[in-house]
Amino acid sequence: MSEAIKSKIENYKTAPFDSRFPNQNQTQGCWQNYLDFHPCEKPRRTSRDNISSSLLQSLKNDRAKSTFAIM
């Protein structure tokens, strides 16, 4: 195994447990993480780990068109 891969495996971290969303359905958690992402960069890793790329792209498109539900 190459050194780069070994380094990535050793430093791999998953998103921490969020007690606000204990269920397996992560839709509400995904939504909240997306909302948390923009005003604060701290939860960036968590929001990126828990949200699917297709949903993220859809939310970005809605935001760009000013059709985002919170705007």
Beta strands, then each sheet from edge to edge (+ up, - down):
end
